[in-house]
């Protein structure tokens, strides 16, 4: 199983980024998938979840700003992040839910 996250970068507060996650060895169609993040000095947390049927849920601090989606035909998952805040700065990872083996993640840095 490999899950490769990309699309991170440096953005000013209020800006947007779109993260992508290409999955290999598993099917996004038949697995619950999630985006996680780990900020410096903090534990890794689940920020967005998408179920097999497309049902989504979000951590309270990102509700209304982040949107998770997936393209099962291309085995890819996305995280659209709008109205970014400095507190969103973290390494973002994609994984199954519950999580399995972790990939490298992608750094998101939001400047004030």
N, C-alpha and C positions, 0 to 999 in steps of 0.2 A: 504494500500500500504506500503510495506517495501522494502528498498533498502539497502543492507548491503555490505559495502566496506571492503576489506581486502587486505593484501599483502604489506603494507607499512613497513618501517624499516629504519635503518641507513646504508648508503652506501657512499663510497668515490666518489669524483668527477670522472666522466668518467665511472662509474658503471651503472648497469641496475637493474630495478625492474619491476615486472609485477603485476599490481593491478587487482583484481577481484571484481565483483559486482553481487551478487545474488539477483534477483528481485522476490518478491512474491506479489500477488494481482494485478499484471499487466503483460502484455505480452510484452517482448522486441521486438517481431515480428511486432507489430502494433503500436509501439510508437517510436518517436524520443527520443534518449537517449544521455546523455552527462556526461562527467567528468568535475568537477569543482575543484578549489583549493582556499584556503585562507591562505595567508602568514601572519605572525604576523604584526599587524598594517596596514594591507591592506584589501581592499574589496574582497569579493569572486568573482572569475572570471571563465568564461567558458574556458576550455583549449582544449577540443576536443568534437566533435559532430558526431553522426552516425545516419543517417536517416533511415526511414522504409525500403527503398530499398538498404541500405548499403552504400550510399554516405557519405563520411567523410569530415570534415573540422577541421582546427586546428588554435589555436591562434598563431600569428606569431613567438613568442619566442620558441615554441616547434616544429614547422614544421621541418620535416626531422629527428627528434629525438624520437617523441612519435607516437604510432600507436594505434588507437582505433579499436576494433572489438567486435563482439557479437556472441554468440551461442544460437540461438533461441530455439533449442531443449531442452536446459537446462536452458533457461531464465537467461542467464548470459552474462555479458559484461566485457570486459577486456581493460586495458590500458598498453601497453608495453612501458616502458620508458627506452631509451638508452642514452648514453653520458650525463648522469645527471650532472647538475651544482648546485653549492650551492644556486643559486637563484631559483631553483626548490623546495627548502624546503618549505613545507606547509602541511596543512591538506587537503587531497584529498577526495572529495565526488562524489558519483554517483547519478544521478537523471534523471528524465525525462527532455525533453526540449520542452517547457518552464518548469522550475523547479516547483516541488510541495513540499511536506513535506520533510524536510531534515533528513537524518540519521546521524549516529555518525561520519562517515568519518574514514580515516586511515592516520596516520602521516607518512610523508616522510621527512627524514632529510638527506641532502647531505653535507658531510664534505669536506673541501678544502685540 
